[in-house]
Amino acid sequence: MVSVSTQRQKILTLAAAYYRLAFDSKLKPGKNYIPASGKVFDDKELVSLVDASLDFWLTEGRFNEQFEKKLTKTTGLRYVATVNSGSSANLLAFYALTSPVLGKRAVKKGDEVIGAATCFPTTLNPIIQFGCKPVLIDVSLPTYNVRAKDVIAAITKKTKVVFLAHTLGNPYEVEEVATFCKKRGIWLIETSVLTNSAALNKIVRSYRDWGRDCWCAPGKENTCGKRFDWQLGELPRGYDHKYIYSHIGFNLKMTDMQAAVGLAQLGKLRRFVGKRRENHRMLSKGLAKFEKYFILPQATPGSVPSWFGYALTIRDNAPFARRELLEYLESNNIGTRLLFGGNIIRQPAYKDVKFKIVGKLVNSNVVMNQTFWIGCYPAIDRNCVDYIVSVFEKFLAKYR
């Protein structure tokens, strides 16, 4: 009789062979669509994914445990709480700061939270959903980030949190902002769920796991050794600790299959970051001759970004409109994206939200009308970059 382990190995071997048949090919510029972002993986990720699926453990399990341990080592932080998406990380990071456990430092309804007017909705939505006052400031071109001095100028006695993302992987002036926030006792969220605080780690995991007070992993019942010995709130003594809730939480856990892919990808992190930087440099070099028409992106001084995309802003005096260019690029198999929500207050979803605006949102409006970005993710190579530049060349030829 064939053993389970033998059958499992056969399946994993077939998964690797399937990868080579179905996925193992390079982008062919001009023939294949070059997306603004995309998946980069090999047989290791697929095998790890299938391996996790064969456990049929659909919540977090052994792969997630390994992934969190390896991620803490990679980041140099003590605690990592994995979630099912970056948007969930935003939601969880913010709501963790509303926990009554934090006492006077807890965020309360009506508190002011500073953010960028040019943002992704999920850095803004938790602020509104909880009932805080969103305070928005303009971004700077060509970094597409807020400036530290503008953040500091927007802070008042009501400010409880600064909630900012690093636009397209380009860091804002985080050291200056972090130093000021620490001095004033203001929370700073960098859109992730990583911390050196054991107390915050416990709060984050509570909100992530339905708001429960228990920290047992799925499938475990008595990690604390006192499962039926607790007496919390107005519950009867001995109420099962797995069903005691300290927060009004969510269910945002990462699946073990997601963790299996992440675990395989971590070993490629350095190469991925290097490739993004290389592609960004090549695009800057190739598109520099078109600066008459475009504002090219620049890294925040003192930073070395892991670029998520290559942003371009069409200059005011350009003889063409953004839509005309984007339709041309897309028709030539070059993927494009707008810079998320643009000036977010102009989005239909927020028409009834009462924002506090500090200064004028001049650049946010420019971004909404004139900015877009193209890909620099690791699957793109020199041939792709040369093709992208050549398509820009053909489009602009009639204006030169």
C-alpha positions, 0 to 999 in steps of 0.5 A: 500500500502506498503511504501518505507521505509518498503520495504527497511527494508525488503531488508536490513533484507534479506541482513543480512540473505543472509550474514549468508547463503553465507559468515558466515564461518571460514577458515578451514586450509587444506581445504580452501585456506588461502590467503595472504590477504582477505576480513573480514566483517559481515552482517553490511558491507553487509547491509550498502552496500545494503543500499547505493545501494538502494539510487542509488547514484553512486558517493560520497553521504551521506555515504561518507560524514559520512565516511570522518567525522568519518575518520578525527576523527579517524586519528585526522587530520582536512581533509580527501579526500576519493578516489577509491583506494590506488593507486589513493591516491598515484597519487593524493597526488603527483599531488597535490604538482605540483599545481601552487597554491603552488608557489615556493614550487610546484613540477616541471618537472625535480625535484628529488623525493626520493623513495625506489627501492623496492616499489609498482609501484604506488608510482613510476609511478606518479613521472615518469608520471609527468616528475620528476627524480626518485631517488632510494635507497636501503631497509634494511633487515629485516624491508624492509624499507629505512633507514632515514640516507640513505634518508638524504644522497640522498637529494640534492638541486634538491630534492623536494619530499620524497615519501615512503610507510610503507612496509607491514604496518611496518613504516620506520623511519618517525619521523627522515625523517619528521623532516629533510624534514620540516627543508629543506622545502621538501615535504614528502608523506606517501601514503595517502590523509590526511592533516591538511592544508586547502589549500592542502585539496582544491588542493587535491579535485580539482585534484580528481574532474576533476581539477575543481575549485568548491567544491560543493558536487555531486548534489549540485550547489551553495554551495559558493552562487556565482555560476554565479558571478565568473571571473577566468582566461580568462573565461567570468564573470558569467561562471558556477563555476561547470565547471571552471577548475584550474588544469589538474585533474582526476576523482578519487572519491570514490563511496558511496557504497565503503564509506558505507562499509568503514563506517561499517568497521571503528568501527572494526579498533582497532580489525583488527589492534590487530588481525594483530599484534597477527597473526604476533606474532604467526607466528614469534613464530612458524617459529622461529625454522626455522631461519636457513633457513629464515630471519624473519621480524622485526619491525622498532625500536620504532614502533608497526606496523599494519602488512599487511603481514608476510615477509620471506627472504630465506637465501643465504645458504638455500638448496632450491629455493624460487619457490620450496617453494612457489609451495609447499605452494600454493599446500597446500592451503597457499597463497603467494605473492612476495614483490611487484615489487622487485627491481623495476628498473628490471621490464620490464615497466621501462627499458627505464626510467632514474633513479638516483641510490644512493648507491648499491641496494644489498638488493633490489636484495635480495628481488627480488630473495629471499623474499615472504610474507604470510598472517596475516590478521584478518580472520586468527586464531591460527588454521590457523597459526598452519597449516601454521607452520606445512606445513613449517615443512613438507617441511623442514623435508627433509633438516634437 
